[in-house]
Amino acid sequence: MNAISTNRKKYFSRPADKLFFTFGLLMLCSEIWKQLTLTFLVGHGVYNLWYFPFQLCSIPMYVFLALPFACPEKVRRALLCFIMCYALLGGTIVFADTSGLHYSYAPLTVHSYLWHFLMIGTAVFSGIVFFREQPRTASSRPFSRRSRLLLSLHAFAGATALYLACCLIAVGINLSLDKYGTINMFYINPDYPMQQIVFRDIAARTGNLPSILIYAASTVFGAFLLCLIWNGIFHLISSRQKRNRNLP
């Protein structure tokens, strides 16, 4: 009993852990409802591989469930960075073309919108947690601007490794299950024309495979810009806190 309590304390040792795990459970339960509804109500008992839960917007569900158990600090920071950069990008860019959010069954459409609003909200929360959990110097003062930037870039490298790994897994799923139905995880199935806004026009000029590579590279670049924006916000907050401490 003591060992179980010790492990639980170890894994849920940070104040935000319970919230992250709650986010993950909420998303998991809603995803199970979505899959059952799509299969039995919309699909009349036939499962549609197109809705397999492994898109960029699905990954936060898995990350939130794993976050409380990510003991190495660099792994935890990478996961937080993934949410605050890649998940934030995926949650916001979808509103440039909302056609993919609409279903023939209205509750599924509501679920889709709420899912992406939750992604945006939890990404902002993750950014706040990332800043608050930054290491302190021996004098208990925040890192310098350069040290903070290096820390953010290191975390972003880990987040990008996760994104690219998910892309490879998505390609593997696409090619493995292609013969069983229409499937396009991460929208990078080389057997299907690029559907994402802007990139489908690029595909018409460059071909499908180059447009997929451009799409993946653009996602990394967009997330990198968000990382820099976050770092700028961290610097402004830290500078204001420093000025407040120096006030008489």
Disulfide bonds with the S-S distance in Angstrom:
none
